[in-house]
Every structure is written in C-alpha cells, then in structure tokens.
Amino acid sequence: MDLKQRLKSLISRQEIVTSPTEENISSESFKQEPAVAKFKPEYRSNPHEDQELVAAIEQAYYKDETFDTSDFELQKLPEVIDLSKVDEDRIRLRKQLQAVSKKVSELILQKQPAYAAELQRVMELQKTLQLAGVICSTGRKQLFHASESFTTASLGLLANYRKRQQLLGLLKSLHTIKTLQRTDLRLREMMEEEDYSGAIQLCLECQKAASTFRHYHCISELSSKLQDTLEMIEEQLDVALSKTCSSFDVIHYEKVQMAYRLLGKTQTAMDQLHMHFASAIHNTAFTMVLGYVELCSGTGTTNFQKRQYSDLCKHITTETFTPCLVDLCKSLWGVMKSYYKTMQWHESHDQDMATEHTGETGGSSVEATFNRRYVMQKLEYGRGRIWQDVQQKVKTFILGTDLSVFKLEEFIKVLDIINRMIEIGEEFCDSKSEGLQDSLKQQSLNYFRNHHRARLDELRMFLENEGWELCPVKSNFNILQLLEFRFLRNWKLKMKSVVTPAVDVDKISGLDRINDTSLQSSGYFSRFLEEGSPFDIQQDEDEQEDVFSSVGEKDDDGYRDSDSDSDVAEELKQDYIDELTGETRSHRYTRQRSSHGRKQKHTPIISNTTLNVLRVIGKYLQMMAVLKPIAYDVISCTAQLFDYILYTVYTFFGSDANVSHDRTVNNRLRTTLHRIHERMIAGSNMPGNMAVESEDNMDKIPPASMSTIVDLRSRERLYGLAERVVAAESLVFLGEQLEFLQPFLEDMIPPNKKAFLQQFYSQTVKMAAELRKPIYKAVAVHAIDYEFVLQQMSNVRWDVKEIMSQHNNYVDHLLASLVEFHKKLIEADRRVPIPKVVMDLLWEHCVRLCNRTFVDGYANARKCSNEGRALMQLDFQQFVTRLDRITDIKPIPEREFVETYIKAYYLPESQLESWLQDHKEYSNKQLLALISSVDHISKKARQRLTTVVEDMDRVRR
C-alpha cells in the first residue's frame, strides 16, 4: 500500500484533536524583555530525562537542512496502521520536540549579551555612514568651486605642453625606426668584413629596440626581417666555422668563437665543429682519390663523382697508388693539424678565461665554467672519433689495391708512409690503430713470404754463380753505409758501444732524422705544426752509395804497402847462409815475413753474394721497422738467409772427406748444420729419377752447387785458399753485422719470441767463426805431403847404438815444404788479404798436422833404442827451432803431444800403465806401437799393457 492510502486510513480513524491555543504576538512584546523569554512555554524541568530524549533522536534527523522529517516518519508506517502505535510515536516525537526546544531556548538565552553588543555596533556604523555622507557632499562643493577658479587658457597651455612632449618622443621613435630599417645594409657589410661579433651585437641591439617599439605597425615586419638576418648570420657563421677544419687561422677562429659566445651557443658551436671535421675528412679523402681516378681514367664517359669512396679506391692503379697515398695522408694530416690547433687554442683561451672569472660569483661564472668543461670534454672525446674517421679512410684506400704486385722498395715506402700515419694517430689520441695495423699485417705477411721465397731462390742462384772473388769495398766499410740500412744510422749513434766506425751526423738524411726516436720525442705536431707535414720528407732517391774502393785507391790503414826495395840498403839485399840449415836465404824473404807480421788488416773481406744478402736483410729490417707486428716473421726469414749461406759455404769448402769426419767440426757446429739440413734443404733426386714434390720439400730450398769456375784442386793456388778466405771471412763479416744488429732486433721482436732470437745467435751466428776450422784445414791437409814424410821416416833406423849429432833429412824436407807453403801464403795474400786470425789458423792446422805426422812416424818404428829416442828428440827439436823462423805462432800447437810420446819410452814399467790410461788422445795404433818398442819391460807386462790398450779402445768406440 502506498503512502496515499496510508494517510487516508489514518484520517478515517483519527480522532479530532484540538490544537493548543495560540497566543497573539505583537510588536509590543519586544519592548520590555526578550520575546523568547516572554513567550517561553512551560516545560517540565528534568534535565536527565531531557538528555535521554535528545539522545534518542535518530541520526537521520541530523543529516542536512533539506531533510524532510514528515516524509521520514510517514515512510516508517507499516502496511496496517495501528492508531495506538501511531499515537505513541506522536507522543514520543512531541516529547523530543519539547526537549529540543528547551535546549534551543537555553542556548539563545546564553548568547543574548553577544547579540545586544553586536546590535550596538550596527547602530554606531549607521552614525559613521551618515558622517561620511556629509564629508562627500562638502568635497563636491569645494571641487566645483576649484573648477570655476581655473581658467580655460591655463588648462589649454598644459595640454599643449604635454602634446609637445609626446610629439618629441614620437620623433625620436621615428628616427630610431628609420635607423633600424637601414641596419640590414650595415649588417651585410660587417659580414663581408668577417666582423661576426659586431654584426651579431648590432642585430641583437636592433631586436631589442624593435621590441621596445613593437606597438607601431611598421615594426612587426622589421622584427621578422631582423630575425631572418640573424638566422642568415648564423648560417654564414657556420660556414666560417667549417673553414677552420681544413685551414686553421687563430684570428678567424677567435672571431667565430666570440660570435657564438654572443649568441649563447658555445656548446652548439662545438657540436657543429665536430660535424664539420667529419665532413672535412670525408670530402678531403673523396676529392683527393677522385682526382687521381679521373686522371688515370682519361677522358672516359664514366661519372666517378657518384661513386662511393670504397669504389673509387678500387680504381687506383699501381703506378699512382703511392703518390695518391702520400697526398691523401697530407690532406688528412691538414685536417688533424687543424683539430690539434683548435684544442691548443681552447686550452690557452680557457686558462685566460678562467683567470678572468676567478673573482666573479653568480650564475654567469657557473655557466662559463660549465661551458669550458663541456668544450674540453667534447674536444677530448672528439680526438678519438676524428682519428677513427681518418684511419678508416686510409684503411679503405689500402684495401682497395692489391699490394702483392709491388716491388719491395715501393712496398716498404708504402709501409713507411702508413707507419708514420700510425705514429701520428698514437701521438694524436694515444691510439694503437689496431684496425689499420691488422689490415696491413696480413697483406704484409703474404707479400713478405712470397718475396722471401724469391729471395732464397735468388740467393741459391748467386751462390751457384759465385766465383768467390773479393768485392773491393773501402777499408772503413760497414752496413750503415748501404742505402738499405740508412734508416739505422741514428739508432747506431745512440748505441753506447759500437763495433763499426762512427757515422757522420751531418750526412744523415731527412728520413733518418724522422725515424730517430730522439728527434721524434718532440712529436710530429710540434715539428710540423706551422708548416710542412711528416709526409713531405721522403727517402732521398738521389743519394749514392760510397762503399767501393776505386782502382789504385790507397786505404787509410796503409795495407797496400809496396814490396819494392828502393828504400832498403844494398847490404841488406845480399843473400846470407842460414847457420842452422845451411841454406842460402835472402833478406827479402825475412823482410816479407816480418812485414806480414806487422800488417794490421782492417779491410772487410766481402763477396758479392754477402753484399747482396746484406742488402736483402736491410730491406727486410726496413719492412720490420715500419710494421713492427711482423717483426718475428722478418727475423725468422733473416735467420733463414744466414742459415742457408752458412750451410752452403760449409758444403762448398768445409765438407772435405779428410776434414768433415775428424774433430775439427765440433758438436755444436755439427748440430747446427744438421738442423739446417733437416729444416731448409730439400732432398736431392738421383739423376734420371722423377722429382717428387712432397709436403716437406714444398717449403725447402734445393742445395746449391758450386760454380765450375772455382778450382779447389790446384796446388799452385793452395787448393782455392783465396776463394776459401773470401767465402769464410765474408760469412764471418755477415755474422758480425748481425751481432751488431742484435740490440735493434731485440727491441723489435715480441717479448715471447726473444728466446728464438737468442737461440739463433748462440747456435747459428756464433758458428760462423767455427766454420773457419774445417774450411782452412782442407788447405793445410793438402798443402804438405805428409805421406811422403811418413815414408821418409819409415826408412830411418831408430835402433841405433850411438847418439847422433845430425838430424834426419825428413826434417829438412818438412821444413822446406813449410817454407814453400809460406811463400804461397804470401802470394795468396797479395791476391786476397788474409787476416791474421786466418793466417794463424792455417799455421795452427799445418803445425798440428806436422806434429801428428811426427807421432805417426815414430809409432811406425818397429824397433827403437834409447839412442833412437834421443834422435827422435833431436829431430823434433830441430823442427821446432827452425819453425820459429818461418812462423811466429805461439805457442806451438800440440808440441807436448810429440814430446810426451817420446818421453813415454823412458817410463818404468810401474808408471807406464797409468800413463796409458791418462793419455787417451793417442790412437790405439800409437799406444800399441809404444808398448812394442819399449825394450825394458817383460813380455808378460807387454801383454798386460796390450790388453789394457785394447780395453780402452773398446770403451772409446
């Protein structure tokens, strides 16, 4: 049932209730006491009950002022209305209303004094407003009187004056506007004069003035024009900034930076500068390569300008590669030099600016410091980017051409140019240029290995056609005089100890000074910052070598002294009789021997092959110096050159059957030769068989064959002594030069490969001097007929019964053979200067062989008496005494070897066995002959000693 129905039901059942009588309230009731107090209804006074009634009021009555209490109560009526229940609710609500009314009345009574005070304030405000009205009325009257007091003429004068002032201001503004309109022409003039700062400052002032007069309609168009002019200035300023990338000018750059500082775009200028440098690098490289490509292509129809840089690099020919590379590096150097100067300018300028802003405080100083820090960080970071761009351009250019077709000199020149570029990069930004070095390393290794194989074949050809003639070089010759080694001249000057004569510093070429690290300590940018470039100094191709001695030239050491007797007295030219031998001798012979002993030969003995090998090594080291990553491979190939020539010289001159199997070739030399043979020498094929290309032989070199013009069998020429001297001593000279280069090679080779270098020097280079022994012993073996001497000794009776006072004839024959040998040595020395160490070695071999011949001859004696032993001593003593007149070798080699063998005959039986065990240097035959010839021991003792010797021989084998 809805609300309407409920109301109808309630009305029908409701009893008529009479409302309480309302009293009439008039205005008179407020005059004596408050209306609330007068018409206050009479309520029961029970505060506790009133409090409970107020508390029982539902919370819904307190929601807001729009709350409808009637509707709220009607909604609570049930479907079936109970009048008694409704009456109870009515009574409850009435009580609550009475309690609330009572509470409100009490509150009103409490606030009545405040109400009276506020009403009093209202009354006072009304009085104040009435007074203000009177004052306003009086003021209006007085103003009206004042307006009537002033005349119209006075006010007109004031109005005209004010108008005059306004017109003067307007005239000034018009003059300013006219000046602003003419500013554009002045700005263009200032831009042509490169007065960027003045133009920007003038433009900014004009913009500020235009902002002041913006209320004029003509100024709006002028402001727009000034903004366009400022943008044009910035564009021209950007163009001016780009010009500093290729050619840095301090005054020009300072103007540009000052202009950007006025614009407040210092950081933007630095960003733009780096973009311009990147563009300059690309444009410079592209333009340079394009010029050479168009030059090589002739008048073709191909448009190369639309090609990529990498494509252009592929069209560079081998003839123009090096000139183009030099010009490319020069142009890129110019860009890097401009960047370097830019950094220098900012460093010095920022220091001055920092000094100026030291005393300043505030935002401007902080901003200036921040800008300086930003610029320096940007420049520092930009160095790496600039170098990467430069490096990439050079790398692309190099990879675009096949370098394998280049000659070694041209290839070294290319490497030298690139190496300078790498050094510049390292100085510029501490970059190792790994990309550029790696791209070159593989190409260089491939090129170098192919080139090295060709040089080995060339070396074999030289050796097979070598006549082993003396190459006529000057007495002060050293490798630094060769053009291939001139890059090492300054390095040699820095050595604390040198083995070659000093080099004239004034003759050092420009390239050598570039390569000198002491000269490079100042850096490329310090030496070429103002003018020139590191690529202007190239190798002087016109420099000539001065290493060969001309015909008839006298050496400084005075070696080629005259053999004429013009300065010798006549009595000294006469012959004399040797008191010991009875032979007729001449003073000329004695003079020759003594003068030979006084000679100090310093002229290097070099063959053409050795000189060629030195040149090849010099070129190898040049390549290594300009590309250090391939140092190990270069040194390894250099070692192969020396190994091959060492092995070939031995096979030519030292592999004689009478020499190679004795103790002349020591174990170290034998091991070195075997190693070279296994690693380098290809197996020779038998005649008539097919050559087999095995993998082992692919990297090996066939052994060289001696030229047929070399005669090692001629007795008159001492079995090729001159050729042997040239071969052996040129090899020793080559080894000495390698020892001189050892510090340089140690500096270049990687640390993990230094063991290889040390092994090469200890096991191979040191063996060059050891090779003298087998080479010269072959001469000593054949120069004297030792077999004939043995035959003469076998005819001598050693069982004589009386002591002899005359030596045997075989001694005279042996001495005569030595004298003849000495004469042939002098003749050979005239053809080829024989060094003293070689002369001593030859005599050492001859004397040693003579002494062994004595022992062999004495061992052949079947019977020997004490007088025969005395004769042996007499013969040997005569030989030693006469030998001192022939040669000055001291001490005589193996003299004790003969004397000890002779003296062993006199040993008693008790000491002979220990002597045999202590002297193992004698052969089994010589010891057995000694035992059989001793006649003061018993047969049983002789058998026992024979057994001891045989046991020693078995152990020896």
Summary of the structure (lengths in Angstrom):
residues: 957
radius of gyration: 61.4
end to end distance: 145.3
largest distance: 200.5
contacts: 2632
relative contact order: 0.04
helix: 70%
strand: 1%
